[in-house]
Amino acid sequence: MGLFTGFIFLMILLFVSGGDAAIDDIINAAAVVVFGCIFLGSSSAFNAITAASVVALGVSYGIPIAVNVAQMRRALPPRAFELPPAVGWACNLLGLSFIILTTVLFVFPPELPVSGSNMNYCIAAFGIILIISTTQWIVDGRQNYSGPKVDEQILQAAASHDAGVDPTVIKPGADETSQQQATKHL
């Protein structure tokens, strides 16, 4: 059933894109087919992969929240919408608690009594993914990762909007005196 579903997904993808699907879409479809084949072969392996993906997603959401909490919620720049401090703390701590709870629950075995055939191998799959990711970062990521592209004009416009400056008056690379003059027009 999983192989058939992956094949149907690939055909729909190729039909919708007019046959000119990007390589990323083809790789995505191939991954669906591979995961479908894993489900046909071993339900324990499929459960481990799906549980590891949920755990990895939770951890990826939890890291920025934990860093924000560890820095006493002072690391974020000024922004248009800001929760009151008590509500922000409550949301952050509730989110971290939920992530910890779901991570622990997804590592539990799916049924009792536990044997080698019905054990939850989520932690093994997550460990393998962590080892591969860390190795990839050490070998290639540190040298070639440049981070997200930041548009300076958008950042300048957002900062000037927060400061009460008309962003349409400020030009890229403008000095402080022209910015002060733009503030006087308001």
Secondary structure, DSSP 8 states (H G I E B T S, - for coil): -HHHHHHHHHHHHHHHTTT---HHHHHHHHHHHHHHHHHHH-HHHHHHHHHHHHHHHHHHHHHHHHHHHHTTT--S---S----HHHHHHHHHHHHHHHHHHHHHHHS-SSSS--TTT---HHHHHHHHHHHHHHHIIIIIHHH-------HHHHHHHHHHHTT--TTT--TT--HHHHHHHHHT-
